Structures are given as structure tokens and as C-alpha cells.
Amino acid sequence: MARIPVVSRTITTTDASVMCVNISTGETETKTFTVPRTYKDNDKLLKVVKQLAETDELKPVHIVNVEVHETLYGMTEAEFIEHAKVLPPRTAPTPAPTKKSKK
């Protein structure tokens, strides 16, 4: 049987357990959110989680726990072509002008 070409990527994600406050009831609950990449400190991570999860009633307020995972993802080339967004061609960076020395 012929080998099927596969497109694969290892992606790092962060699972953050976050203390959230329900504004209408005043109760707290811990919810887990998965976000791409890693974060240097909890303040930056909380900012990302707030963008994802904050509503009029639910307010993320504190990072309780953080776990980082690396997962290998893959799909056949046919699936990749079917689902991928076509990007503009890459261009080579233009070289910086060089200064000529005076003699």
C-alpha cells in the first residue's frame, strides 16, 4: 500500500484553570480554558482568557493553575487543500541600503 502524504504540526497549547465570578449571583467557579501558545506570566494569560470568555455575567479574575501541552496534529494533503486558506505568495525581504564610505 502506498504511503499517503500528511501535513503535520506540533502545536503548544495552554490549559488555564481560571477563577471566574458570576456577577448576578456573586458566586465563584473555576473553569478551564485552552488557548494557543505559552505565556510568560499569568497577567498576560488572564488578558487572553478575558478576551475569550468575559461576558456581562461571567468575569475571569484569577489564574488558579496552568498546564502546557504539546500535541501533534495532522491531516492528509487533500484535507489540507480542502480546508486551508490560500495565502498571497511570499516575497523576499528587500535588502537594506548600504552606506558608501567616503575616501
N, C-alpha and C positions, 0 to 999 in steps of 0.2 A: 504494500500500500504506500502511496506517495505521501511525503511529508507535506502538511498544509502550512503555508507561511502564516505566522502570527505576529501581530503588533503587540508589544508588551511594555508596561511601565511600572516601576516601583514607586508608589505614592506614599508619602508620610502624612498621617492624619493625627490630630489631637482630640482625644476624648476628654471633655471637661465636665466634671460634676459641679454644678452651679447652684448656689442657694438663691432661690427666687422668692419674691414677696408677692402675694396676691393682694392687690390694693383694696379690692372690695371686701375681702374677708379678714385681712390683716394676718393671715396665716403664711408661714414659710414652708417651702417644699424644695427638695433637691431634685434637679432634673439634669440629665446628661445630654450634652450636645457634641456632635462630631463636626470638626472644622478641618479644612485642609491646612497643611504645613505645620510648623512648630512655632512657638512664640517664646521670646526671651524672658518675659515676665508676665505675671498674672494680670497686670493692669492692661497690657495690650490684648491679651486673650479675652478679658472681660469686655473690652470695647468691641471686639469682633462678635462675641456672643450677643451683646446687646443689639447690634445691628440685625442679627438673625432672629432673635426671639422676643425682643421687648414689644409689649402691646400696651394698650390703655390699662389693662388689669394686671398683667404679669411683668414684674420688673426684676431682671437678674441683678444681684447686688454683691455676690462674693463667690470667688472660686474656691471650692472645697477640696477638689482633687483633680490631678491631671495625669493622663496616661498617653504616651506617644506610641503609635503603631506604624510599622511599615508593612504594606500589603502589595503583592504582585498582582497586577491586573493585566488581562489580555483579551484579545479578540482576533478573529481571522481578518485578513486583509480585506476581504469582501465586506464584512461587517463594518470595518473601519471606514471604508469608502462610502458605505451607505449612511453612516451616522456622523461622520466628521464634517466640520465646516471648512470650506475651501478658503485658504488664506492668500493674500497677494504674494507674488514672488519676493524672495529675499533679495536685498541689494547689498553689494559690498559697501562697507563704510568708506566715505571719502577721506583720503589721507589729509592730514593737517598740512597747511602750507609751511614750507621750510624757510627759515631766515637765512639770507645770504650774508656771509661775514664780509666786512669791509677790509680791504687790503691797503 
